[in-house]
Amino acid sequence: MSEKDQGGPHEESESGVEYLKRVGEVYAYYRDFLPGLSDQAFQYQKEINAGREISVESFLADFALGAEQRRRNVTRWRVGEKLPATTDERLAAIKSVLPRFVVVNKEAVGGMRVEPARRYKIDMVVEDIMSEAAQRLPRTLDAYKYHQGYAKDSVKIPGLGKVEVILHQTNEVLYTISEIYGKNFRVWNCRDSGVKYLDRYNEISRPSSIEIEPLNVKLGIYSDGSGDEQKDAKKFREDQDKSIVWLVDNVLNPIKKTLLKEKQIDLPPMEEPFPEGKVGPLFAFVKEEDIEKIEILKHGVSRAYPDERTAVGPSKRLIPLNYNRGNLPEEVHDGFIWCGIGKVDKRMDTKNLRIAHNERDTWGMFNKEGIAEIKPLTATDIYVVDWQAWDDYRSKTFKPGHDTLTDNEVGEMYRAVGKTFVPISRYNGRYKKPVVLIGRDLEVNEIGITFIPPKDRTR
């Protein structure tokens, strides 16, 4: 192989000016080409680019495709374009593929389609177990209060004991059981069922991991067929058959013998109102594209598809996952909408505005942030921390000759703030630098004034 074939010193190079020109031409091509495509052709372009090797061209194509997708979304919201109507035939087709325990938002069925998916014998017993367990929960799956997509409950089964049930909802489109386990077994669902919503996500309520302690069996069954079946097909078949027999005798039958609830609750639980006057007024940094959506949906959230109707969701964690939370509540590892204290208006000092240590993003190509007034209606998943603890830790730790924190010290600093973490309903109003953290999606009617400051950075 020659040096040229190997990309050696004789490979033709381009100057910085030529490189910059090529980058601009590639982006301009996509920017001008994409708007004229049909939705189907546009989706095809996204699929093509997803399969390309990483390069300058594919990177720029990603940006252009993202910008075009946002433009199409805004256009659709403005005209209030709906999903195809949910017909009885379409609903029946979707339900025929989904496990029986999955609850579907009927309004979203028009955006669903059936796709090929692998099937295994053990799917049937798992579906039976989870369907029977779901009928014995106090609420229907769509009547729970979900925290960042998950909820948890349990049922007591004579002869089996306490059975924990982990529920999952996907943007209020699908509600399912993600995991069920007892003292000596565990089943986790994370395998394609064969239903896809738009081109956004697959429904994954088929079992991907099964553990049965008395049999010393652990089965891994994956959507692409790369699980235990591929490693040793004969052993997989034997373990699958043993597991089916054990699950029927030791889990399914005891659950079926347990009395059903007389009536399941089919409405979400009541929530505590937001305690007005404790802290505020509140504001948050919100992506400009979200602000544009919010202002459109203030005229009616039905203009958007069912999974698009929330205003803004949690993002940055209070304590990053790579730092131990110690004995602090597990919620400190959650993502939050970070809220500062102050009134939103055009006279705000936007250049020096901070929420804790977070600045407003004014640089991102597509993620620039504006400012939104936050007006929560309920206290659910809302907390307060005192950022003074962060400043105090830095003041006492930085000393002459020690002007950089070690990784352990950074962890201690995060935990110092975490020790002030308190639900807003229990906040006493005495923090020196209160920061409000919202660990749930906010609805459009929880957003007040929005403001996009002028482009004041020119670097």
C-alpha positions as a Markdown table, in Angstrom:
| # | Residue | x | y | z |
|---|---|---|---|---|
| 1 | Met | 0.0 | 0.0 | 0.0 |
| 2 | Ser | 1.4 | 3.4 | -1.0 |
| 3 | Glu | 1.8 | 6.4 | 1.4 |
| 4 | Lys | -1.0 | 8.1 | -0.4 |
| 5 | Asp | -3.3 | 5.1 | 0.2 |
| 6 | Gln | -2.4 | 5.2 | 3.8 |
| 7 | Gly | -3.1 | 8.9 | 4.2 |
| 8 | Gly | 0.6 | 9.7 | 4.5 |
| 9 | Pro | 2.5 | 12.9 | 3.9 |
| 10 | His | 1.6 | 13.0 | 0.2 |
| 11 | Glu | -2.1 | 13.1 | 0.9 |
| 12 | Glu | -3.6 | 16.3 | -0.6 |
| 13 | Ser | -4.5 | 18.9 | 2.0 |
| 14 | Glu | -6.6 | 22.0 | 2.0 |
| 15 | Ser | -6.0 | 25.4 | 3.5 |
| 16 | Gly | -8.0 | 26.8 | 6.3 |
| 17 | Val | -9.8 | 29.2 | 4.0 |
| 18 | Glu | -10.7 | 26.3 | 1.6 |
| 19 | Tyr | -11.8 | 24.2 | 4.5 |
| 20 | Leu | -14.0 | 27.0 | 5.9 |
| 21 | Lys | -15.5 | 27.5 | 2.4 |
| 22 | Arg | -16.3 | 23.8 | 2.0 |
| 23 | Val | -17.9 | 23.7 | 5.5 |
| 24 | Gly | -20.1 | 26.7 | 4.5 |
| 25 | Glu | -21.1 | 25.1 | 1.2 |
| 26 | Val | -22.1 | 21.8 | 2.8 |
| 27 | Tyr | -24.3 | 23.5 | 5.4 |
| 28 | Ala | -25.8 | 25.9 | 2.8 |
| 29 | Tyr | -26.6 | 22.9 | 0.6 |
| 30 | Tyr | -28.5 | 21.1 | 3.3 |
| 31 | Arg | -30.2 | 24.3 | 4.5 |
| 32 | Asp | -31.5 | 25.1 | 1.0 |
| 33 | Phe | -32.3 | 21.5 | 0.0 |
| 34 | Leu | -34.2 | 20.1 | 3.1 |
| 35 | Pro | -37.2 | 22.5 | 3.2 |
| 36 | Gly | -38.4 | 21.3 | -0.2 |
| 37 | Leu | -38.6 | 17.6 | 0.8 |
| 38 | Ser | -41.8 | 15.8 | 1.7 |
| 39 | Asp | -42.0 | 14.5 | 5.3 |
| 40 | Gln | -41.2 | 11.0 | 4.0 |
| 41 | Ala | -38.2 | 12.1 | 2.0 |
| 42 | Phe | -37.0 | 14.2 | 5.0 |
| 43 | Gln | -37.2 | 11.2 | 7.2 |
| 44 | Tyr | -35.2 | 9.2 | 4.6 |
| 45 | Gln | -32.5 | 11.9 | 4.7 |
| 46 | Lys | -32.3 | 11.5 | 8.5 |
| 47 | Glu | -31.9 | 7.8 | 8.3 |
| 48 | Ile | -29.2 | 8.1 | 5.6 |
| 49 | Asn | -27.2 | 10.6 | 7.7 |
| 50 | Ala | -27.6 | 8.4 | 10.8 |
| 51 | Gly | -25.8 | 5.6 | 9.0 |
| 52 | Arg | -22.9 | 7.8 | 7.8 |
| 53 | Glu | -19.4 | 7.8 | 9.3 |
| 54 | Ile | -18.6 | 10.7 | 11.5 |
| 55 | Ser | -17.2 | 13.5 | 9.5 |
| 56 | Val | -17.5 | 17.3 | 9.0 |
| 57 | Glu | -20.2 | 16.7 | 6.4 |
| 58 | Ser | -22.3 | 14.4 | 8.6 |
| 59 | Phe | -21.8 | 16.8 | 11.6 |
| 60 | Leu | -23.1 | 19.7 | 9.6 |
| 61 | Ala | -25.9 | 17.6 | 8.2 |
| 62 | Asp | -27.0 | 16.8 | 11.7 |
| 63 | Phe | -27.2 | 20.5 | 12.5 |
| 64 | Ala | -29.1 | 21.3 | 9.3 |
| 65 | Leu | -31.5 | 18.4 | 9.9 |
| 66 | Gly | -32.1 | 19.5 | 13.4 |
| 67 | Ala | -32.8 | 23.0 | 12.3 |
| 68 | Glu | -35.2 | 21.8 | 9.6 |
| 69 | Gln | -37.0 | 19.5 | 12.1 |
| 70 | Arg | -37.6 | 22.5 | 14.4 |
| 71 | Arg | -38.9 | 24.6 | 11.5 |
| 72 | Arg | -41.3 | 21.8 | 10.6 |
| 73 | Asn | -42.5 | 21.4 | 14.2 |
| 74 | Val | -43.2 | 25.2 | 14.5 |
| 75 | Thr | -45.1 | 25.2 | 11.3 |
| 76 | Arg | -47.1 | 22.2 | 12.4 |
| 77 | Trp | -47.9 | 23.7 | 15.8 |
| 78 | Arg | -49.0 | 27.0 | 14.2 |
| 79 | Val | -51.6 | 25.3 | 12.0 |
| 80 | Gly | -52.5 | 22.7 | 14.6 |
| 81 | Glu | -51.9 | 19.7 | 12.4 |
| 82 | Lys | -53.2 | 16.5 | 14.0 |
| 83 | Leu | -52.1 | 12.9 | 13.9 |
| 84 | Pro | -54.1 | 10.6 | 11.7 |
| 85 | Ala | -57.5 | 9.7 | 13.3 |
| 86 | Thr | -57.6 | 6.7 | 15.6 |
| 87 | Thr | -59.9 | 4.2 | 13.8 |
| 88 | Asp | -61.2 | 1.0 | 15.4 |
| 89 | Glu | -59.2 | -1.0 | 12.9 |
| 90 | Arg | -55.9 | 0.8 | 13.7 |
| 91 | Leu | -56.5 | 0.5 | 17.5 |
| 92 | Ala | -57.2 | -3.2 | 17.1 |
| 93 | Ala | -54.0 | -3.7 | 15.1 |
| 94 | Ile | -51.9 | -1.9 | 17.7 |
| 95 | Lys | -53.5 | -3.8 | 20.6 |
| 96 | Ser | -53.0 | -7.1 | 18.9 |
| 97 | Val | -49.3 | -6.6 | 19.1 |
| 98 | Leu | -48.9 | -5.0 | 22.5 |
| 99 | Pro | -48.9 | -7.0 | 25.7 |
| 100 | Arg | -52.3 | -6.8 | 27.3 |
| 101 | Phe | -51.2 | -4.8 | 30.3 |
| 102 | Val | -50.0 | -1.8 | 28.3 |
| 103 | Val | -52.3 | 1.2 | 28.4 |
| 104 | Val | -52.3 | 3.3 | 25.2 |
| 105 | Asn | -53.3 | 7.0 | 24.9 |
| 106 | Lys | -55.9 | 6.6 | 22.2 |
| 107 | Glu | -55.2 | 10.0 | 20.8 |
| 108 | Ala | -51.7 | 8.9 | 20.0 |
| 109 | Val | -52.6 | 5.7 | 18.2 |
| 110 | Gly | -52.8 | 7.5 | 14.9 |
| 111 | Gly | -49.0 | 8.0 | 15.1 |
| 112 | Met | -48.3 | 4.3 | 15.8 |
| 113 | Arg | -47.4 | 1.5 | 13.5 |
| 114 | Val | -46.7 | -2.2 | 13.7 |
| 115 | Glu | -43.1 | -3.3 | 12.9 |
| 116 | Pro | -41.4 | -6.7 | 12.9 |
| 117 | Ala | -40.2 | -7.9 | 16.3 |
| 118 | Arg | -38.8 | -11.1 | 17.7 |
| 119 | Arg | -41.0 | -13.4 | 19.7 |
| 120 | Tyr | -40.2 | -16.0 | 22.3 |
| 121 | Lys | -42.2 | -18.6 | 24.2 |
| 122 | Ile | -41.5 | -17.0 | 27.5 |
| 123 | Asp | -43.1 | -13.8 | 26.4 |
| 124 | Met | -46.5 | -15.4 | 27.0 |
| 125 | Val | -46.1 | -16.2 | 30.6 |
| 126 | Val | -44.5 | -12.9 | 31.3 |
| 127 | Glu | -47.4 | -11.1 | 29.7 |
| 128 | Asp | -49.8 | -13.2 | 31.8 |
| 129 | Ile | -47.9 | -12.5 | 35.0 |
| 130 | Met | -47.8 | -8.7 | 34.4 |
| 131 | Ser | -51.4 | -8.5 | 33.2 |
| 132 | Glu | -52.6 | -10.3 | 36.3 |
| 133 | Ala | -50.4 | -8.2 | 38.6 |
| 134 | Ala | -51.7 | -5.0 | 36.9 |
| 135 | Gln | -55.3 | -5.9 | 37.7 |
| 136 | Arg | -54.4 | -6.2 | 41.4 |
| 137 | Leu | -52.8 | -2.8 | 41.7 |
| 138 | Pro | -54.9 | -0.2 | 43.5 |
| 139 | Arg | -54.8 | 2.1 | 40.4 |
| 140 | Thr | -54.8 | 1.6 | 36.6 |
| 141 | Leu | -51.4 | 2.2 | 35.1 |
| 142 | Asp | -52.4 | 5.6 | 33.7 |
| 143 | Ala | -53.7 | 6.8 | 37.1 |
| 144 | Tyr | -50.3 | 6.9 | 38.9 |
| 145 | Lys | -48.3 | 10.0 | 39.6 |
| 146 | Tyr | -45.0 | 9.3 | 37.7 |
| 147 | His | -41.7 | 10.8 | 38.8 |
| 148 | Gln | -39.5 | 11.4 | 35.8 |
| 149 | Gly | -41.2 | 8.6 | 33.9 |
| 150 | Tyr | -41.4 | 6.0 | 36.7 |
| 151 | Ala | -43.8 | 5.0 | 39.5 |
| 152 | Lys | -43.6 | 2.1 | 42.0 |
| 153 | Asp | -46.2 | 0.0 | 43.8 |
| 154 | Ser | -46.5 | -3.5 | 45.2 |
| 155 | Val | -49.0 | -6.3 | 45.7 |
| 156 | Lys | -49.1 | -8.8 | 48.5 |
| 157 | Ile | -49.6 | -12.4 | 47.2 |
| 158 | Pro | -50.3 | -15.3 | 49.6 |
| 159 | Gly | -47.6 | -17.8 | 49.3 |
| 160 | Leu | -45.4 | -15.5 | 47.3 |
| 161 | Gly | -45.0 | -12.5 | 49.5 |
| 162 | Lys | -44.6 | -8.9 | 48.5 |
| 163 | Val | -44.2 | -8.4 | 44.7 |
| 164 | Glu | -42.8 | -5.0 | 43.6 |
| 165 | Val | -44.1 | -3.5 | 40.4 |
| 166 | Ile | -42.1 | -0.7 | 38.6 |
| 167 | Leu | -44.3 | 1.3 | 36.2 |
| 168 | His | -43.1 | 3.4 | 33.3 |
| 169 | Gln | -44.8 | 6.0 | 31.1 |
| 170 | Thr | -43.5 | 7.5 | 27.9 |
| 171 | Asn | -44.5 | 11.1 | 27.5 |
| 172 | Glu | -48.2 | 10.3 | 28.3 |
| 173 | Val | -48.4 | 8.1 | 25.2 |
| 174 | Leu | -47.8 | 4.6 | 26.6 |
| 175 | Tyr | -48.1 | 3.3 | 30.2 |
| 176 | Thr | -46.6 | 0.0 | 31.0 |
| 177 | Ile | -44.9 | -2.3 | 33.6 |
| 178 | Ser | -41.1 | -2.0 | 33.3 |
| 179 | Glu | -40.1 | -4.5 | 36.0 |
| 180 | Ile | -41.6 | -6.9 | 38.4 |
| 181 | Tyr | -39.8 | -8.8 | 41.2 |
| 182 | Gly | -40.1 | -10.8 | 44.4 |
| 183 | Lys | -37.8 | -12.3 | 46.9 |
| 184 | Asn | -36.4 | -14.9 | 44.4 |
| 185 | Phe | -37.2 | -13.7 | 40.9 |
| 186 | Arg | -37.0 | -10.7 | 38.7 |
| 187 | Val | -38.4 | -9.8 | 35.2 |
| 188 | Trp | -37.3 | -6.7 | 33.4 |
| 189 | Asn | -38.9 | -5.4 | 30.2 |
| 190 | Cys | -36.8 | -3.6 | 27.7 |
| 191 | Arg | -37.3 | -5.4 | 24.4 |
| 192 | Asp | -39.3 | -4.2 | 21.4 |
| 193 | Ser | -42.9 | -5.3 | 21.3 |
| 194 | Gly | -43.4 | -4.4 | 17.7 |
| 195 | Val | -45.1 | -1.0 | 18.0 |
| 196 | Lys | -43.4 | 2.2 | 17.1 |
| 197 | Tyr | -44.6 | 5.8 | 17.8 |
| 198 | Leu | -43.8 | 8.0 | 14.8 |
| 199 | Asp | -40.0 | 7.8 | 14.4 |
| 200 | Arg | -39.4 | 8.8 | 18.0 |
| 201 | Tyr | -39.4 | 5.6 | 20.1 |
| 202 | Asn | -40.3 | 1.9 | 20.2 |
| 203 | Glu | -42.6 | 0.4 | 22.7 |
| 204 | Ile | -40.5 | -2.0 | 24.9 |
| 205 | Ser | -42.7 | -4.1 | 27.1 |
| 206 | Arg | -41.3 | -7.5 | 26.2 |
| 207 | Pro | -38.9 | -9.2 | 28.6 |
| 208 | Ser | -35.2 | -8.6 | 28.1 |
| 209 | Ser | -33.9 | -10.0 | 31.4 |
| 210 | Ile | -35.2 | -12.8 | 33.6 |
| 211 | Glu | -33.6 | -14.0 | 36.8 |
| 212 | Ile | -34.9 | -17.0 | 38.8 |
| 213 | Glu | -32.7 | -17.7 | 41.9 |
| 214 | Pro | -33.9 | -21.2 | 42.7 |
| 215 | Leu | -33.1 | -22.4 | 39.2 |
| 216 | Asn | -29.9 | -20.4 | 39.0 |
| 217 | Val | -31.1 | -19.0 | 35.7 |
| 218 | Lys | -30.4 | -15.7 | 34.2 |
| 219 | Leu | -31.8 | -15.1 | 30.7 |
| 220 | Gly | -30.8 | -12.2 | 28.5 |
| 221 | Ile | -33.2 | -11.7 | 25.5 |
| 222 | Tyr | -32.5 | -8.7 | 23.3 |
| 223 | Ser | -34.3 | -7.0 | 20.4 |
| 224 | Asp | -31.4 | -7.7 | 18.0 |
| 225 | Gly | -31.1 | -11.4 | 18.9 |
| 226 | Ser | -27.7 | -10.9 | 20.5 |
| 227 | Gly | -28.6 | -12.4 | 23.9 |
| 228 | Asp | -28.2 | -15.8 | 25.4 |
| 229 | Glu | -29.9 | -17.5 | 22.4 |
| 230 | Gln | -27.0 | -16.5 | 20.2 |
| 231 | Lys | -24.4 | -17.7 | 22.7 |
| 232 | Asp | -25.8 | -21.2 | 23.2 |
| 233 | Ala | -29.1 | -21.9 | 21.5 |
| 234 | Lys | -29.6 | -25.3 | 23.1 |
| 235 | Lys | -29.0 | -24.1 | 26.6 |
| 236 | Phe | -31.2 | -21.1 | 26.0 |
| 237 | Arg | -34.1 | -23.3 | 24.9 |
| 238 | Glu | -33.7 | -25.5 | 28.0 |
| 239 | Asp | -33.5 | -22.6 | 30.4 |
| 240 | Gln | -36.4 | -20.9 | 28.7 |
| 241 | Asp | -38.6 | -24.0 | 29.2 |
| 242 | Lys | -37.5 | -24.5 | 32.8 |
| 243 | Ser | -38.2 | -20.8 | 33.5 |
| 244 | Ile | -41.7 | -21.0 | 32.0 |
| 245 | Val | -42.7 | -23.9 | 34.2 |
| 246 | Trp | -41.3 | -22.3 | 37.3 |
| 247 | Leu | -42.9 | -18.9 | 36.7 |
| 248 | Val | -46.3 | -20.5 | 36.1 |
| 249 | Asp | -46.2 | -22.6 | 39.2 |
| 250 | Asn | -44.5 | -20.1 | 41.6 |
| 251 | Val | -45.6 | -16.7 | 40.3 |
| 252 | Leu | -48.5 | -16.7 | 37.9 |
| 253 | Asn | -50.8 | -19.2 | 39.7 |
| 254 | Pro | -50.4 | -17.6 | 43.1 |
| 255 | Ile | -51.2 | -14.1 | 41.6 |
| 256 | Lys | -54.3 | -15.5 | 39.8 |
| 257 | Lys | -55.5 | -17.0 | 43.1 |
| 258 | Thr | -55.3 | -13.5 | 44.8 |
| 259 | Leu | -58.6 | -11.6 | 44.8 |
| 260 | Leu | -59.0 | -8.8 | 42.3 |
| 261 | Lys | -59.5 | -5.2 | 43.5 |
| 262 | Glu | -63.2 | -4.5 | 43.8 |
| 263 | Lys | -62.6 | -1.3 | 41.7 |
| 264 | Gln | -59.3 | 0.2 | 40.6 |
| 265 | Ile | -58.8 | 4.0 | 40.9 |
| 266 | Asp | -58.7 | 5.4 | 37.4 |
| 267 | Leu | -57.8 | 9.1 | 38.2 |
| 268 | Pro | -54.4 | 10.4 | 39.3 |
| 269 | Pro | -54.0 | 11.3 | 43.0 |
| 270 | Met | -54.7 | 14.8 | 44.2 |
| 271 | Glu | -51.6 | 17.1 | 44.4 |
| 272 | Glu | -50.6 | 19.6 | 47.0 |
| 273 | Pro | -51.0 | 23.2 | 45.7 |
| 274 | Phe | -47.8 | 25.3 | 45.2 |
| 275 | Pro | -47.3 | 27.3 | 48.4 |
| 276 | Glu | -47.5 | 30.9 | 47.0 |
| 277 | Gly | -45.4 | 33.5 | 48.9 |
| 278 | Lys | -42.8 | 31.1 | 50.3 |
| 279 | Val | -40.2 | 31.9 | 47.6 |
| 280 | Gly | -40.3 | 33.8 | 44.4 |
| 281 | Pro | -41.1 | 35.2 | 41.9 |
| 282 | Leu | -39.3 | 32.4 | 39.9 |
| 283 | Phe | -37.7 | 32.4 | 36.6 |
| 284 | Ala | -35.7 | 29.9 | 34.6 |
| 285 | Phe | -33.5 | 29.7 | 31.5 |
| 286 | Val | -35.4 | 28.0 | 28.7 |
| 287 | Lys | -34.3 | 27.1 | 25.2 |
| 288 | Glu | -35.5 | 29.6 | 22.6 |
| 289 | Glu | -37.2 | 26.8 | 20.6 |
| 290 | Asp | -39.2 | 25.8 | 23.7 |
| 291 | Ile | -40.2 | 29.4 | 24.3 |
| 292 | Glu | -41.5 | 29.5 | 20.7 |
| 293 | Lys | -43.5 | 26.4 | 21.3 |
| 294 | Ile | -44.8 | 27.7 | 24.6 |
| 295 | Glu | -46.1 | 30.9 | 23.0 |
| 296 | Ile | -47.9 | 28.9 | 20.3 |
| 297 | Leu | -49.4 | 26.3 | 22.7 |
| 298 | Lys | -50.8 | 29.1 | 25.0 |
| 299 | His | -53.5 | 29.3 | 22.3 |
| 300 | Gly | -54.3 | 25.6 | 22.8 |
| 301 | Val | -52.0 | 22.6 | 23.7 |
| 302 | Ser | -54.0 | 20.4 | 21.3 |
| 303 | Arg | -52.0 | 22.1 | 18.5 |
| 304 | Ala | -49.1 | 19.7 | 19.3 |
| 305 | Tyr | -49.0 | 16.0 | 19.3 |
| 306 | Pro | -49.7 | 14.3 | 22.7 |
| 307 | Asp | -46.1 | 13.7 | 23.5 |
| 308 | Glu | -45.1 | 17.4 | 22.8 |
| 309 | Arg | -47.5 | 19.2 | 25.1 |
| 310 | Thr | -45.3 | 19.9 | 28.1 |
| 311 | Ala | -43.6 | 23.3 | 28.2 |
| 312 | Val | -40.2 | 22.4 | 29.6 |
| 313 | Gly | -38.6 | 19.5 | 31.4 |
| 314 | Pro | -35.8 | 18.8 | 33.9 |
| 315 | Ser | -32.2 | 18.7 | 32.7 |
| 316 | Lys | -29.2 | 19.4 | 34.9 |
| 317 | Arg | -28.7 | 17.3 | 38.0 |
| 318 | Leu | -28.2 | 18.8 | 41.4 |
| 319 | Ile | -25.4 | 16.2 | 42.1 |
| 320 | Pro | -23.8 | 14.6 | 39.0 |
| 321 | Leu | -24.0 | 10.7 | 39.0 |
| 322 | Asn | -20.3 | 10.4 | 39.3 |
| 323 | Tyr | -20.3 | 11.9 | 42.8 |
| 324 | Asn | -21.6 | 9.8 | 45.7 |
| 325 | Arg | -24.7 | 11.2 | 47.4 |
| 326 | Gly | -23.8 | 9.7 | 50.7 |
| 327 | Asn | -26.9 | 9.5 | 52.9 |
| 328 | Leu | -28.7 | 12.2 | 51.0 |
| 329 | Pro | -32.1 | 11.5 | 49.4 |
| 330 | Glu | -31.9 | 9.7 | 46.0 |
| 331 | Glu | -33.6 | 12.7 | 44.4 |
| 332 | Val | -30.4 | 14.8 | 44.6 |
| 333 | His | -29.2 | 12.8 | 41.6 |
| 334 | Asp | -32.3 | 13.7 | 39.6 |
| 335 | Gly | -32.4 | 16.3 | 36.8 |
| 336 | Phe | -34.2 | 19.6 | 37.5 |
| 337 | Ile | -35.5 | 22.8 | 36.1 |
| 338 | Trp | -33.3 | 25.3 | 37.9 |
| 339 | Cys | -35.2 | 28.5 | 39.0 |
| 340 | Gly | -33.8 | 31.7 | 40.2 |
| 341 | Ile | -35.5 | 34.4 | 42.2 |
| 342 | Gly | -36.5 | 37.6 | 40.4 |
| 343 | Lys | -39.1 | 39.3 | 38.2 |
| 344 | Val | -39.0 | 38.7 | 34.5 |
| 345 | Asp | -39.0 | 41.9 | 32.4 |
| 346 | Lys | -37.0 | 43.5 | 29.6 |
| 347 | Arg | -35.0 | 45.6 | 32.1 |
| 348 | Met | -33.3 | 42.6 | 33.6 |
| 349 | Asp | -29.5 | 42.6 | 33.7 |
| 350 | Thr | -29.3 | 39.6 | 31.4 |
| 351 | Lys | -25.5 | 39.8 | 30.9 |
| 352 | Asn | -24.8 | 39.0 | 34.6 |
| 353 | Leu | -27.8 | 36.9 | 35.3 |
| 354 | Arg | -27.1 | 33.6 | 37.1 |
| 355 | Ile | -29.1 | 30.7 | 38.6 |
| 356 | Ala | -26.7 | 29.2 | 41.1 |
| 357 | His | -23.6 | 28.6 | 39.0 |
| 358 | Asn | -25.5 | 28.4 | 35.7 |
| 359 | Glu | -25.3 | 31.1 | 33.1 |
| 360 | Arg | -27.8 | 31.5 | 30.3 |
| 361 | Asp | -26.6 | 29.8 | 27.1 |
| 362 | Thr | -26.1 | 32.4 | 24.5 |
| 363 | Trp | -23.7 | 30.5 | 22.3 |
| 364 | Gly | -25.3 | 27.2 | 21.3 |
| 365 | Met | -26.1 | 27.0 | 17.6 |
| 366 | Phe | -29.6 | 25.7 | 18.3 |
| 367 | Asn | -29.8 | 25.7 | 22.1 |
| 368 | Lys | -29.7 | 29.4 | 22.9 |
| 369 | Glu | -31.8 | 30.2 | 25.9 |
| 370 | Gly | -34.3 | 32.9 | 26.8 |
| 371 | Ile | -35.9 | 33.6 | 30.1 |
| 372 | Ala | -39.3 | 32.4 | 31.3 |
| 373 | Glu | -41.4 | 33.3 | 34.3 |
| 374 | Ile | -42.2 | 30.0 | 36.2 |
| 375 | Lys | -45.6 | 29.8 | 38.0 |
| 376 | Pro | -46.0 | 26.2 | 39.3 |
| 377 | Leu | -49.6 | 25.1 | 40.1 |
| 378 | Thr | -48.6 | 22.2 | 42.4 |
| 379 | Ala | -45.8 | 21.5 | 44.9 |
| 380 | Thr | -45.1 | 18.1 | 43.4 |
| 381 | Asp | -41.4 | 17.3 | 43.0 |
| 382 | Ile | -40.3 | 20.9 | 43.8 |
| 383 | Tyr | -37.4 | 21.5 | 46.2 |
| 384 | Val | -35.3 | 24.4 | 47.6 |
| 385 | Val | -31.6 | 24.4 | 48.2 |
| 386 | Asp | -29.4 | 27.1 | 49.7 |
| 387 | Trp | -26.6 | 28.0 | 47.3 |
| 388 | Gln | -24.8 | 29.8 | 50.1 |
| 389 | Ala | -23.5 | 26.4 | 51.1 |
| 390 | Trp | -21.7 | 26.1 | 47.8 |
| 391 | Asp | -20.1 | 29.6 | 48.2 |
| 392 | Asp | -19.2 | 28.8 | 51.9 |
| 393 | Tyr | -17.5 | 25.6 | 51.0 |
| 394 | Arg | -15.4 | 27.3 | 48.3 |
| 395 | Ser | -14.4 | 30.2 | 50.7 |
| 396 | Lys | -13.2 | 27.8 | 53.4 |
| 397 | Thr | -11.4 | 25.4 | 51.0 |
| 398 | Phe | -9.5 | 27.8 | 48.7 |
| 399 | Lys | -6.3 | 28.9 | 50.3 |
| 400 | Pro | -2.9 | 30.3 | 49.2 |
| 401 | Gly | -1.3 | 27.4 | 47.3 |
| 402 | His | -4.6 | 25.5 | 47.0 |
| 403 | Asp | -6.6 | 27.2 | 44.2 |
| 404 | Thr | -8.0 | 24.1 | 42.5 |
| 405 | Leu | -10.4 | 21.7 | 44.2 |
| 406 | Thr | -9.7 | 18.0 | 44.1 |
| 407 | Asp | -12.3 | 15.6 | 42.9 |
| 408 | Asn | -13.1 | 14.6 | 46.5 |
| 409 | Glu | -13.5 | 18.2 | 47.4 |
| 410 | Val | -15.9 | 18.8 | 44.5 |
| 411 | Gly | -18.0 | 15.9 | 45.7 |
| 412 | Glu | -18.0 | 17.4 | 49.2 |
| 413 | Met | -19.1 | 20.7 | 47.8 |
| 414 | Tyr | -22.0 | 19.2 | 46.0 |
| 415 | Arg | -23.0 | 17.3 | 49.1 |
| 416 | Ala | -22.8 | 20.5 | 51.2 |
| 417 | Val | -25.5 | 21.9 | 48.9 |
| 418 | Gly | -27.4 | 18.6 | 49.0 |
| 419 | Lys | -27.7 | 18.8 | 52.8 |
| 420 | Thr | -29.9 | 21.9 | 52.3 |
| 421 | Phe | -32.2 | 20.0 | 49.9 |
| 422 | Val | -35.8 | 20.3 | 51.2 |
| 423 | Pro | -39.3 | 19.9 | 49.7 |
| 424 | Ile | -40.8 | 23.3 | 49.1 |
| 425 | Ser | -43.7 | 22.4 | 51.4 |
| 426 | Arg | -41.2 | 22.2 | 54.3 |
| 427 | Tyr | -39.1 | 25.2 | 53.3 |
| 428 | Asn | -38.9 | 27.7 | 56.2 |
| 429 | Gly | -37.9 | 30.8 | 54.1 |
| 430 | Arg | -34.6 | 31.3 | 55.8 |
| 431 | Tyr | -32.1 | 30.4 | 53.1 |
| 432 | Lys | -29.6 | 33.2 | 52.1 |
| 433 | Lys | -29.4 | 32.2 | 48.5 |
| 434 | Pro | -32.4 | 30.0 | 47.7 |
| 435 | Val | -32.6 | 28.1 | 44.4 |
| 436 | Val | -35.8 | 26.3 | 43.5 |
| 437 | Leu | -35.4 | 23.0 | 41.8 |
| 438 | Ile | -38.3 | 21.5 | 39.9 |
| 439 | Gly | -38.0 | 17.7 | 39.2 |
| 440 | Arg | -41.0 | 17.3 | 36.8 |
| 441 | Asp | -42.2 | 18.6 | 33.5 |
| 442 | Leu | -44.0 | 22.0 | 33.6 |
| 443 | Glu | -47.2 | 22.4 | 31.7 |
| 444 | Val | -47.8 | 25.4 | 29.4 |
| 445 | Asn | -50.2 | 27.0 | 31.9 |
| 446 | Glu | -47.3 | 27.0 | 34.5 |
| 447 | Ile | -45.3 | 29.4 | 32.3 |
| 448 | Gly | -46.0 | 33.1 | 32.5 |
| 449 | Ile | -44.1 | 35.8 | 30.7 |
| 450 | Thr | -41.3 | 34.7 | 28.3 |
| 451 | Phe | -38.5 | 36.9 | 27.2 |
| 452 | Ile | -35.7 | 36.4 | 24.6 |
| 453 | Pro | -33.0 | 39.1 | 25.3 |
| 454 | Pro | -31.3 | 40.8 | 22.4 |
| 455 | Lys | -28.2 | 39.2 | 21.0 |
| 456 | Asp | -25.8 | 41.1 | 23.2 |
| 457 | Arg | -22.7 | 38.9 | 22.9 |
| 458 | Thr | -20.6 | 39.6 | 19.9 |
| 459 | Arg | -17.4 | 37.7 | 20.6 |
